[in-house]
């Protein structure tokens, strides 16, 4: 579930948008009236969406966006005149006056987009460092010399042993190298 922070200059407006989103099944962590409060709430989260207006009590939306921790997306609510001035391409915008269904659909779209990004990052293979690559290469060379394997067979052997034992390939390559004596 995506964490949401609503920050608007009038706390009553922030609370009413929070109530609409909660009734629609979203997890709203805070309703704030200043950018500083929103930043404090955002620092406690590992990611989420900040819904804000063009101008807050203590800062503009662009300042808030610059200070947000990584992993936070922004939904800007403003009049069409102000939205034409928005220069940051990563900010999703909704024009005022607000239609409840548009707000709910936009927040839902942003949550789905965040989930897809998170899933892609989790499934992406981790890059190995040069040292780790060197350890695997050395272990393959040892297996090729000692057991008369091709490089592909040595790689598959380390990979299979790694999967069977539940350790990563670098650890398995280190174990192969320790047994060389």
Buried (B, 14 or more C-beta within 10 A) or exposed (E): EBBBBBBBBEBEBBBBBBEBBEEBEBEBBBBBBBBBBBBEBBEEBEBBBBBBBBEBBBBBBBEBBEBBEEBBBBBBBBEEEBBEEBEEEEBBBBBEEBEEEEBBEBBBEBBEBBEEEEEEEEEEEEEBEEEBEEBBBBBBEBBBEEEEBEEEBBBEBBEEBBEEEEBBBBBBBBBBBEEEE
